[in-house]
Amino acid sequence: MKMYLVSVLAAVFALSPLSGVAGEKKVAEVKELAGSWRGWVTAEMGDERATMNVQTDGSYKASTTRGSTSEGKFYLQDGKLRYRSSRTTGTASLSEDKGKTTLTLKPEDATYGKAEYERVK
């Protein structure tokens, strides 16, 4: 009986969605990214704090605490979120975990590191 109960509980737990688990969020329109973001970018000198402001058309301006700036635009290509900036081009992804929304930028050029921003509420 105990083994049956354990098996049933394990099956229910395995089949039910877990709240609070980070998951990629599908972006249907770039205007979903509009707003203020802050986070970290990996630069030549190491990780730097950064801020980014995204407009409803997907255009953005980002800057680091050391004074580096970048302008660019998010866009959808074949259903995937991408970006092109004054420094790099690459893919982007949006994820949610425990009420926190994270935007990750991964450049195609391995010389540049990724950037990870959290939406400012």
N, CA and C atoms as a LAMMPS dump frame, in Angstrom:
ITEM: TIMESTEP
0
ITEM: NUMBER OF ATOMS
363
ITEM: BOX BOUNDS ff ff ff
-5.0000000000000000e+02 5.0000000000000000e+02
-5.0000000000000000e+02 5.0000000000000000e+02
-5.0000000000000000e+02 5.0000000000000000e+02
ITEM: ATOMS id mol type element x y z
1 1 1 N 0.825 -1.198 0
2 1 2 C 0 0 0
3 1 3 C 0.868 1.261 0
4 2 1 N 1.929 1.268 0.825
5 2 2 C 2.81 2.435 0.876
6 2 3 C 3.471 2.664 -0.477
7 3 1 N 3.891 1.581 -1.107
8 3 2 C 4.569 1.707 -2.393
9 3 3 C 3.618 2.264 -3.444
10 4 1 N 2.367 1.851 -3.405
11 4 2 C 1.372 2.353 -4.339
12 4 3 C 1.162 3.85 -4.117
13 5 1 N 1.041 4.274 -2.883
14 5 2 C 0.837 5.682 -2.548
15 5 3 C 2.028 6.519 -2.997
16 6 1 N 3.222 6.039 -2.77
17 6 2 C 4.429 6.743 -3.197
18 6 3 C 4.46 6.869 -4.716
19 7 1 N 4.088 5.809 -5.421
20 7 2 C 4.064 5.84 -6.886
21 7 3 C 3.045 6.843 -7.401
22 8 1 N 1.858 6.883 -6.8
23 8 2 C 0.821 7.817 -7.22
24 8 3 C 1.27 9.248 -6.967
25 9 1 N 1.808 9.517 -5.797
26 9 2 C 2.279 10.87 -5.481
27 9 3 C 3.41 11.298 -6.419
28 10 1 N 4.306 10.383 -6.709
29 10 2 C 5.406 10.701 -7.625
30 10 3 C 4.875 11.027 -9.017
31 11 1 N 3.878 10.276 -9.476
32 11 2 C 3.3 10.524 -10.799
33 11 3 C 2.578 11.869 -10.835
34 12 1 N 1.814 12.186 -9.794
35 12 2 C 1.102 13.464 -9.741
36 12 3 C 2.101 14.611 -9.742
37 13 1 N 3.147 14.494 -8.937
38 13 2 C 4.161 15.54 -8.858
39 13 3 C 4.88 15.701 -10.198
40 14 1 N 5.185 14.621 -10.85
41 14 2 C 5.907 14.677 -12.125
42 14 3 C 5.057 15.264 -13.243
43 15 1 N 3.759 15.039 -13.208
44 15 2 C 2.883 15.499 -14.275
45 15 3 C 2.309 16.896 -14.054
46 16 1 N 2.379 17.407 -12.841
47 16 2 C 1.814 18.728 -12.586
48 16 3 C 2.867 19.799 -12.816
49 17 1 N 2.431 20.96 -13.342
50 17 2 C 3.395 22.041 -13.569
51 17 3 C 3.894 22.586 -12.245
52 18 1 N 5.157 22.916 -12.206
53 18 2 C 5.753 23.464 -10.997
54 18 3 C 5.74 24.983 -11.073
55 19 1 N 5.122 25.606 -10.099
56 19 2 C 5.154 27.068 -10.08
57 19 3 C 6.508 27.508 -9.548
58 20 1 N 6.996 28.607 -10.057
59 20 2 C 8.273 29.12 -9.578
60 20 3 C 9.465 28.581 -10.339
61 21 1 N 9.255 27.673 -11.262
62 21 2 C 10.362 27.155 -12.053
63 21 3 C 10.562 28.078 -13.247
64 22 1 N 11.812 28.488 -13.461
65 22 2 C 12.107 29.415 -14.556
66 22 3 C 11.728 28.781 -15.884
67 23 1 N 11.103 29.588 -16.725
68 23 2 C 10.732 29.086 -18.032
69 23 3 C 10.803 30.19 -19.058
70 24 1 N 11.206 29.802 -20.254
71 24 2 C 11.286 30.781 -21.322
72 24 3 C 9.881 31.215 -21.699
73 25 1 N 9.733 32.51 -21.911
74 25 2 C 8.45 33.081 -22.278
75 25 3 C 8.49 33.443 -23.748
76 26 1 N 7.496 33 -24.494
77 26 2 C 7.391 33.308 -25.918
78 26 3 C 7.047 34.783 -26.075
79 27 1 N 7.766 35.469 -26.942
80 27 2 C 7.51 36.878 -27.223
81 27 3 C 6.775 36.965 -28.555
82 28 1 N 5.546 37.484 -28.525
83 28 2 C 4.747 37.598 -29.736
84 28 3 C 4.998 38.92 -30.45
85 29 1 N 5.297 39.982 -29.67
86 29 2 C 5.564 41.305 -30.228
87 29 3 C 6.651 41.977 -29.393
88 30 1 N 7.529 42.724 -30.05
89 30 2 C 8.64 43.362 -29.322
90 30 3 C 8.159 44.401 -28.325
91 31 1 N 6.956 44.911 -28.476
92 31 2 C 6.462 45.9 -27.529
93 31 3 C 6.332 45.319 -26.113
94 32 1 N 6.319 43.99 -25.994
95 32 2 C 6.286 43.339 -24.678
96 32 3 C 7.555 43.648 -23.874
97 33 1 N 8.627 44.033 -24.554
98 33 2 C 9.904 44.32 -23.893
99 33 3 C 10.003 45.764 -23.418
100 34 1 N 9.044 46.603 -23.814
101 34 2 C 9.113 48.031 -23.502
102 34 3 C 9.211 48.261 -21.994
103 35 1 N 10.092 49.203 -21.628
104 35 2 C 10.257 49.555 -20.228
105 35 3 C 11.716 49.64 -19.844
106 36 1 N 11.94 49.703 -18.552
107 36 2 C 13.302 49.828 -18.012
108 36 3 C 13.806 48.482 -17.51
109 37 1 N 15.085 48.259 -17.751
110 37 2 C 15.749 47.014 -17.361
111 37 3 C 17.083 47.357 -16.714
112 38 1 N 17.522 46.527 -15.785
113 38 2 C 18.869 46.684 -15.222
114 38 3 C 19.468 45.309 -14.987
115 39 1 N 20.789 45.256 -15.096
116 39 2 C 21.439 43.959 -14.922
117 39 3 C 22.932 44.037 -15.099
118 40 1 N 23.467 43.002 -15.741
119 40 2 C 24.914 42.858 -15.902
120 40 3 C 25.241 42.517 -17.345
121 41 1 N 26.326 43.084 -17.826
122 41 2 C 26.859 42.71 -19.132
123 41 3 C 28.294 42.25 -18.935
124 42 1 N 28.699 41.297 -19.736
125 42 2 C 30.075 40.831 -19.691
126 42 3 C 30.839 41.61 -20.747
127 43 1 N 31.842 42.355 -20.302
128 43 2 C 32.63 43.202 -21.199
129 43 3 C 34.098 42.8 -21.128
130 44 1 N 34.915 43.474 -21.917
131 44 2 C 36.352 43.178 -21.937
132 44 3 C 36.987 43.315 -20.561
133 45 1 N 36.491 44.272 -19.776
134 45 2 C 37.049 44.533 -18.449
135 45 3 C 36.372 43.693 -17.362
136 46 1 N 35.501 42.776 -17.738
137 46 2 C 34.778 41.962 -16.766
138 46 3 C 33.313 42.344 -16.73
139 47 1 N 32.591 41.838 -15.737
140 47 2 C 31.165 42.126 -15.625
141 47 3 C 30.945 43.572 -15.187
142 48 1 N 29.946 44.205 -15.802
143 48 2 C 29.598 45.584 -15.482
144 48 3 C 28.108 45.7 -15.254
145 49 1 N 27.711 46.562 -14.3
146 49 2 C 26.303 46.875 -14.103
147 49 3 C 25.827 47.663 -15.312
148 50 1 N 24.591 47.44 -15.707
149 50 2 C 24.069 48.128 -16.891
150 50 3 C 22.586 48.416 -16.729
151 51 1 N 22.137 49.414 -17.465
152 51 2 C 20.717 49.727 -17.554
153 51 3 C 20.336 49.769 -19.025
154 52 1 N 19.073 49.501 -19.296
155 52 2 C 18.603 49.528 -20.673
156 52 3 C 17.153 50.008 -20.673
157 53 1 N 16.843 50.889 -21.596
158 53 2 C 15.472 51.363 -21.787
159 53 3 C 15.014 50.954 -23.174
160 54 1 N 13.89 50.205 -23.213
161 54 2 C 13.365 49.678 -24.471
162 54 3 C 12.061 50.411 -24.803
163 55 1 N 11.95 50.848 -26.048
164 55 2 C 10.742 51.524 -26.537
165 55 3 C 9.764 50.495 -27.11
166 56 1 N 8.53 50.907 -27.349
167 56 2 C 7.509 49.975 -27.843
168 56 3 C 7.809 49.426 -29.239
169 57 1 N 8.649 50.142 -30.017
170 57 2 C 9.009 49.636 -31.349
171 57 3 C 10.201 48.679 -31.301
172 58 1 N 10.711 48.387 -30.091
173 58 2 C 11.839 47.462 -29.929
174 58 3 C 13.191 48.147 -29.885
175 59 1 N 13.257 49.439 -30.177
176 59 2 C 14.547 50.136 -30.117
177 59 3 C 14.948 50.322 -28.656
178 60 1 N 16.256 50.339 -28.421
179 60 2 C 16.729 50.478 -27.045
180 60 3 C 18.039 51.249 -26.976
181 61 1 N 18.295 51.75 -25.772
182 61 2 C 19.571 52.378 -25.428
183 61 3 C 20.027 51.743 -24.128
184 62 1 N 21.287 51.32 -24.117
185 62 2 C 21.841 50.693 -22.923
186 62 3 C 23.134 51.403 -22.54
187 63 1 N 23.426 51.395 -21.258
188 63 2 C 24.686 51.984 -20.793
189 63 3 C 25.166 51.245 -19.556
190 64 1 N 26.481 51.256 -19.369
191 64 2 C 27.079 50.611 -18.204
192 64 3 C 27.567 51.683 -17.234
193 65 1 N 27.88 51.25 -16.025
194 65 2 C 28.377 52.187 -15.017
195 65 3 C 29.74 52.746 -15.394
196 66 1 N 30.464 52.09 -16.266
197 66 2 C 31.778 52.586 -16.712
198 66 3 C 31.665 53.524 -17.91
199 67 1 N 30.44 53.749 -18.39
200 67 2 C 30.24 54.712 -19.457
201 67 3 C 30.102 54.161 -20.863
202 68 1 N 30.166 52.845 -21.02
203 68 2 C 29.953 52.258 -22.356
204 68 3 C 28.472 52.398 -22.71
205 69 1 N 28.206 52.713 -23.962
206 69 2 C 26.814 52.826 -24.407
207 69 3 C 26.594 51.973 -25.653
208 70 1 N 25.354 51.615 -25.857
209 70 2 C 24.973 50.825 -27.024
210 70 3 C 23.537 51.16 -27.374
211 71 1 N 23.257 51.253 -28.653
212 71 2 C 21.894 51.448 -29.134
213 71 3 C 21.574 50.322 -30.09
214 72 1 N 20.326 49.912 -30.108
215 72 2 C 19.961 48.831 -30.995
216 72 3 C 18.473 48.653 -31.097
217 73 1 N 18.1 47.481 -31.62
218 73 2 C 16.684 47.197 -31.807
219 73 3 C 16.43 45.693 -31.701
220 74 1 N 15.369 45.361 -30.979
221 74 2 C 14.897 43.982 -30.917
222 74 3 C 13.938 43.758 -32.073
223 75 1 N 13.932 42.537 -32.612
224 75 2 C 13 42.198 -33.681
225 75 3 C 12.748 40.695 -33.655
226 76 1 N 11.67 40.297 -34.304
227 76 2 C 11.333 38.877 -34.417
228 76 3 C 11.696 38.39 -35.807
229 77 1 N 12.37 37.241 -35.86
230 77 2 C 12.731 36.636 -37.135
231 77 3 C 12.397 35.156 -37.049
232 78 1 N 11.495 34.712 -37.896
233 78 2 C 11.045 33.316 -37.891
234 78 3 C 10.567 32.898 -36.5
235 79 1 N 9.879 33.815 -35.816
236 79 2 C 9.328 33.514 -34.5
237 79 3 C 10.32 33.572 -33.363
238 80 1 N 11.574 33.937 -33.649
239 80 2 C 12.602 34.002 -32.609
240 80 3 C 12.987 35.452 -32.343
241 81 1 N 13.216 35.743 -31.073
242 81 2 C 13.61 37.089 -30.675
243 81 3 C 15.095 37.292 -30.943
244 82 1 N 15.403 38.364 -31.671
245 82 2 C 16.787 38.685 -32.007
246 82 3 C 17.025 40.163 -31.731
247 83 1 N 18.293 40.57 -31.783
248 83 2 C 18.616 41.975 -31.629
249 83 3 C 19.787 42.337 -32.525
250 84 1 N 19.853 43.603 -32.853
251 84 2 C 20.99 44.16 -33.594
252 84 3 C 21.336 45.456 -32.88
253 85 1 N 22.596 45.619 -32.503
254 85 2 C 23.004 46.827 -31.792
255 85 3 C 24.188 47.472 -32.488
256 86 1 N 24.614 48.585 -31.932
257 86 2 C 25.776 49.287 -32.474
258 86 3 C 27.056 48.491 -32.229
259 87 1 N 26.988 47.459 -31.395
260 87 2 C 28.166 46.646 -31.088
261 87 3 C 28.057 45.2 -31.567
262 88 1 N 26.883 44.594 -31.422
263 88 2 C 26.728 43.161 -31.719
264 88 3 C 25.359 42.853 -32.322
265 89 1 N 25.228 41.626 -32.795
266 89 2 C 23.934 41.066 -33.168
267 89 3 C 23.843 39.701 -32.506
268 90 1 N 22.631 39.251 -32.273
269 90 2 C 22.493 37.945 -31.649
270 90 3 C 21.065 37.604 -31.317
271 91 1 N 20.911 36.626 -30.437
272 91 2 C 19.595 36.169 -30.019
273 91 3 C 19.283 36.731 -28.636
274 92 1 N 18.006 36.78 -28.347
275 92 2 C 17.557 37.229 -27.035
276 92 3 C 16.46 36.283 -26.563
277 93 1 N 16.315 36.181 -25.255
278 93 2 C 15.248 35.348 -24.708
279 93 3 C 14.7 36.008 -23.455
280 94 1 N 13.432 35.752 -23.212
281 94 2 C 12.732 36.296 -22.066
282 94 3 C 12.311 35.122 -21.202
283 95 1 N 12.544 35.212 -19.899
284 95 2 C 12.128 34.14 -18.998
285 95 3 C 11.528 34.737 -17.732
286 96 1 N 10.729 33.925 -17.063
287 96 2 C 10.099 34.347 -15.819
288 96 3 C 10.364 33.301 -14.755
289 97 1 N 10.635 33.793 -13.536
290 97 2 C 10.864 32.905 -12.405
291 97 3 C 10.498 33.653 -11.135
292 98 1 N 9.54 33.128 -10.402
293 98 2 C 9.125 33.691 -9.117
294 98 3 C 8.83 35.188 -9.204
295 99 1 N 8.098 35.588 -10.229
296 99 2 C 7.716 36.981 -10.382
297 99 3 C 8.787 37.889 -10.955
298 100 1 N 9.928 37.336 -11.304
299 100 2 C 11.031 38.11 -11.875
300 100 3 C 11.122 37.816 -13.367
301 101 1 N 11.163 38.875 -14.175
302 101 2 C 11.281 38.725 -15.621
303 101 3 C 12.703 39.067 -16.037
304 102 1 N 13.352 38.15 -16.751
305 102 2 C 14.745 38.309 -17.152
306 102 3 C 14.866 38.286 -18.667
307 103 1 N 15.634 39.226 -19.19
308 103 2 C 15.916 39.321 -20.614
309 103 3 C 17.404 39.022 -20.803
310 104 1 N 17.713 37.991 -21.584
311 104 2 C 19.093 37.58 -21.813
312 104 3 C 19.46 37.8 -23.277
313 105 1 N 20.588 38.463 -23.503
314 105 2 C 21.09 38.709 -24.857
315 105 3 C 22.36 37.894 -25.05
316 106 1 N 22.408 37.121 -26.137
317 106 2 C 23.573 36.294 -26.44
318 106 3 C 24.104 36.685 -27.816
319 107 1 N 25.243 37.355 -27.857
320 107 2 C 25.795 37.781 -29.152
321 107 3 C 26.321 36.611 -29.962
322 108 1 N 26.26 36.77 -31.296
323 108 2 C 26.803 35.747 -32.186
324 108 3 C 28.326 35.719 -32.13
325 109 1 N 28.932 36.873 -31.935
326 109 2 C 30.381 36.99 -31.855
327 109 3 C 30.834 36.618 -30.444
328 110 1 N 31.587 35.538 -30.316
329 110 2 C 32.027 35.036 -29.016
330 110 3 C 32.96 35.999 -28.283
331 111 1 N 33.453 37.031 -28.976
332 111 2 C 34.309 38.027 -28.337
333 111 3 C 33.544 38.76 -27.238
334 112 1 N 32.255 38.937 -27.464
335 112 2 C 31.408 39.624 -26.495
336 112 3 C 30.687 38.601 -25.637
337 113 1 N 30.538 38.925 -24.361
338 113 2 C 29.812 38.038 -23.465
339 113 3 C 28.332 38.362 -23.462
340 114 1 N 27.571 37.548 -22.772
341 114 2 C 26.131 37.767 -22.736
342 114 3 C 25.77 38.907 -21.788
343 115 1 N 24.563 39.374 -21.94
344 115 2 C 24.009 40.39 -21.049
345 115 3 C 22.731 39.825 -20.449
346 116 1 N 22.521 40.127 -19.195
347 116 2 C 21.317 39.628 -18.518
348 116 3 C 20.694 40.774 -17.733
349 117 1 N 19.437 41.092 -18.067
350 117 2 C 18.732 42.212 -17.466
351 117 3 C 17.464 41.721 -16.761
352 118 1 N 17.117 42.393 -15.682
353 118 2 C 15.862 42.131 -14.977
354 118 3 C 14.964 43.343 -15.149
355 119 1 N 13.679 43.081 -15.408
356 119 2 C 12.734 44.189 -15.602
357 119 3 C 12.628 44.988 -14.31
358 120 1 N 12.662 46.319 -14.437
359 120 2 C 12.497 47.211 -13.293
360 120 3 C 11.013 47.46 -13.118
361 121 1 N 10.516 47.226 -11.933
362 121 2 C 9.077 47.398 -11.686
363 121 3 C 8.769 48.8 -11.24
